[in-house]
Amino acid sequence: MTPTTDHIGKFVDACIAKGEGEESGNTKQDRKHYKIIHSSYLRLKEAGRLEELLELLNHENPYVRLWAASYTLQIAPAKAERTLEELSCICGVPAGFSASITLKEWRAGRLNL
């Protein structure tokens, strides 16, 4: 496994775990999973490989799509916004609400990554 692939795998696993925690109400591990997600993003960004996150916009898990879309808004805004718009239509799941807030903040120019 290459270092970048390893970061993608960690990113995916942490997104899924964070989403499961949000849905169950067990947010004790939130910071831990967020740190892994953000650290993976930063490593990919430093390596100039953020485009690898674009492949995750079609992932089966909505939380993976949510975080991938959030972190690719600056490099592929149309694709990322479309993914966030689709996610925002999901009712009763924190990913849908998070997607709508992310879109609102992005469009208002208040989302800095």
Summary of the structure (lengths in Angstrom):
residues: 113
radius of gyration: 13.2
end to end distance: 27.3
largest distance: 39.1
contacts: 345
relative contact order: 0.13
helix: 75%
strand: 0%
